[in-house]
Amino acid sequence: TAPNVDYANMKFGALFEFWLYQVKRLDSIKPATFARYDTAYRNHIRKSRLTNIPIYKLKSIDLQLFVNDQIAKGLSPANVKNTFKVVKMFVHFLFDEEAITRDYSKSVKLPRSFKIHDRIRVFSPEEKQIISEHLYECPYPFILQLGMASGMRLGEMLA
């Protein structure tokens, strides 16, 4: 049975959407913060395995499998953590509302951050030579030269 009969037939997805747009949005948060929460919901939570779980059946394993799904999709550890942060706030809300009997988000294991050398790959001297030999094929060879010489990202060079 459900800890609170008001939530007996509610599913995670429907209540999450209500909470996000009718409760959390009115909390004293900045518009940019709400936009991040909304993006996390639309891109990662709305069509997740959590959506159809009745609130009273929610358990830690459901939350852990959600996190594992995000990792399997190739999301960065930071993105997984930021997405789960929104889910965790919602689980705290459910606990405070007595819709669940305990805060199941506490036992979820999140991924560790990648080491810097795991994320950044530097061109080898041979690769730089191949790029240099084919610069004439590029409409803006100076951008490639600037990037290779300075290490700037594309957005920085274009700005």
Disulfide bonds with the S-S distance in Angstrom:
none
